[in-house]
Amino acid sequence: MRLAPAAVREFKKLPPALTQRLGKALEKLAADAAQPGRIAGKSVKTLRGTDGAFHRLRVGEHRVMYDVIEEERVVLVLGIVHRSDLERWLRNR
């Protein structure tokens, strides 16, 4: 798993209880991505736009925006966004 610099900055700003919850969710996501096939679950959704597609993982009130590098099956976390700021984050992407 790799985190973009913006995701690292946002992760450090969050309260300890939330960082622990996000850490567990990211570990599970990385383990699921290492397996062949599509990552499934209620909290995972693929978002398609004009620049391509990436994925969203729902963790409480926050959304983890990520992409999977297929050749290596590695998760690249692009951002950790509160759900109220998600539309703004997507527009600026």
Sine and cosine of phi, psi and omega as CSV:
sin_phi,cos_phi,sin_psi,cos_psi,sin_omega,cos_omega
0.00,0.00,0.66,-0.75,0.05,-1.00
-0.81,-0.59,0.59,-0.81,0.05,-1.00
-0.90,-0.43,0.73,-0.68,0.09,-1.00
-0.93,0.37,0.44,-0.90,-0.01,-1.00
-0.81,0.58,-0.62,0.79,0.02,-1.00
-0.90,0.43,-0.61,0.79,0.02,-1.00
-0.93,0.37,-0.62,0.79,0.03,-1.00
-0.90,0.44,-0.70,0.71,0.01,-1.00
-0.87,0.49,-0.71,0.71,-0.02,-1.00
-0.92,0.39,-0.64,0.77,0.00,-1.00
-0.88,0.48,-0.63,0.77,-0.02,-1.00
-0.94,0.34,-0.40,0.91,-0.02,-1.00
-0.98,0.19,-0.34,0.94,-0.13,-0.99
-0.98,0.22,0.42,-0.91,0.03,-1.00
-0.91,0.41,0.45,-0.89,-0.06,-1.00
-0.82,0.57,-0.64,0.77,-0.01,-1.00
-0.89,0.45,-0.63,0.77,0.00,-1.00
-0.95,0.30,-0.61,0.79,0.03,-1.00
-0.90,0.44,-0.58,0.81,0.04,-1.00
-0.91,0.40,-0.69,0.72,0.01,-1.00
-0.90,0.43,-0.68,0.73,0.04,-1.00
-0.91,0.41,-0.62,0.78,0.02,-1.00
-0.86,0.50,-0.70,0.72,0.03,-1.00
-0.90,0.43,-0.66,0.75,0.00,-1.00
-0.91,0.42,-0.62,0.79,0.01,-1.00
-0.94,0.34,-0.60,0.80,0.06,-1.00
-0.89,0.45,-0.68,0.73,0.03,-1.00
-0.91,0.42,-0.65,0.76,0.03,-1.00
-0.89,0.46,-0.68,0.73,0.02,-1.00
-0.90,0.44,-0.64,0.77,0.03,-1.00
-0.91,0.41,-0.65,0.76,0.04,-1.00
-0.92,0.40,-0.60,0.80,-0.01,-1.00
-0.94,0.35,-0.46,0.89,0.00,-1.00
-0.95,0.32,-0.37,0.93,0.02,-1.00
-0.99,0.16,0.54,-0.84,0.05,-1.00
-0.93,0.37,0.50,-0.87,0.02,-1.00
0.97,-0.22,-0.12,-0.99,-0.07,-1.00
-1.00,0.07,0.58,-0.82,0.09,-1.00
-0.98,0.18,0.82,-0.58,-0.08,-1.00
-0.87,-0.50,0.27,-0.96,0.06,-1.00
0.58,-0.81,0.30,-0.95,0.00,-1.00
-0.92,0.39,-0.52,0.85,-0.11,-0.99
-1.00,0.02,-0.01,1.00,-0.02,-1.00
-0.95,-0.31,0.72,-0.70,0.01,-1.00
-0.60,-0.80,0.61,-0.80,0.07,-1.00
-1.00,-0.09,0.77,-0.64,0.03,-1.00
-0.95,-0.32,0.78,-0.62,0.01,-1.00
-0.93,-0.37,0.68,-0.74,0.02,-1.00
-0.63,-0.77,-0.21,-0.98,-0.03,-1.00
-0.95,0.30,-0.47,0.89,-0.04,-1.00
-1.00,-0.04,0.03,1.00,-0.03,-1.00
0.78,-0.62,-0.27,-0.96,-0.05,-1.00
-0.85,-0.53,0.56,-0.83,0.18,-0.98
-0.59,-0.81,-0.02,-1.00,-0.17,-0.99
-0.85,-0.52,0.36,-0.93,0.02,-1.00
-0.79,-0.61,0.74,-0.67,0.10,-0.99
-0.92,-0.40,0.81,-0.58,-0.01,-1.00
-1.00,-0.01,0.82,-0.57,0.07,-1.00
-0.74,-0.67,1.00,-0.07,-0.03,-1.00
0.90,0.44,-0.81,-0.59,-0.01,-1.00
-1.00,0.06,-0.07,1.00,-0.05,-1.00
-0.95,-0.32,0.41,-0.91,0.04,-1.00
-0.84,-0.55,0.75,-0.66,0.06,-1.00
-0.99,-0.17,0.91,-0.41,0.01,-1.00
-1.00,-0.05,0.81,-0.59,-0.09,-1.00
-0.54,-0.84,0.23,-0.97,0.11,-0.99
-0.72,-0.69,0.45,-0.89,0.03,-1.00
-0.95,-0.33,0.84,-0.55,0.07,-1.00
-0.99,0.14,0.96,-0.29,-0.18,-0.98
-0.89,0.47,-0.66,0.75,-0.07,-1.00
-0.86,0.51,-0.65,0.76,-0.06,-1.00
-0.98,-0.21,-0.16,0.99,-0.10,-0.99
0.81,0.59,0.74,0.67,0.00,-1.00
-0.93,-0.37,0.64,-0.77,0.04,-1.00
-1.00,0.01,0.80,-0.60,0.09,-1.00
-0.95,-0.32,0.94,-0.34,-0.01,-1.00
-0.99,0.14,0.89,-0.46,-0.05,-1.00
-1.00,0.03,-0.54,0.84,-0.02,-1.00
-0.16,-0.99,0.40,-0.92,0.11,-0.99
-0.85,-0.52,0.90,-0.43,-0.20,-0.98
-0.78,-0.63,0.66,-0.75,0.14,-0.99
-0.94,0.35,0.55,-0.83,-0.11,-0.99
-0.87,0.49,-0.48,0.88,0.01,-1.00
-0.95,0.31,-0.38,0.92,-0.01,-1.00
-0.99,-0.17,0.05,1.00,-0.12,-0.99
-0.90,0.43,-0.69,0.73,-0.02,-1.00
-0.88,0.48,-0.67,0.74,0.04,-1.00
-0.90,0.44,-0.67,0.74,0.01,-1.00
-0.88,0.47,-0.67,0.74,0.01,-1.00
-0.91,0.41,-0.63,0.77,0.04,-1.00
-0.90,0.44,-0.61,0.79,-0.03,-1.00
-0.99,0.15,-0.13,0.99,-0.05,-1.00
-0.96,0.28,0.00,0.00,0.00,0.00
